[in-house]
Amino acid sequence: MTMRSMEQYDDAKSRMASDFRTMIADGEELMKAAASVSEESFAVARTKFEQKLKGAKAELAILSQPLLDRTRHTALAAHEYVRGNPWTAAGVAMAAGVLIGVLSARR
């Protein structure tokens, strides 16, 4: 991974952790409101929690999109390479299989 990708990953990870902490706090607030059974405070807490949950889902979708795009690009590149170089790909796969077989036979 490039340095920029790692920085983006770390930034996204910290934002998601922060969002999850906020959701947990809002969930606790919702539970407290349910315990006191004040219909108005429960409705407010529930609405706030639902908004946070929807925001977290949207954030997760946005943050995972670059990863999905890179995965698709990598899979397409691998597919094109194997289609263009079938014997090389088969040779590499055989070598990897032999290496795994030798290593597992040692045990």
Summary of the structure (lengths in Angstrom):
residues: 107
radius of gyration: 24.2
end to end distance: 33.2
largest distance: 71.2
contacts: 239
relative contact order: 0.07
helix: 93%
strand: 0%
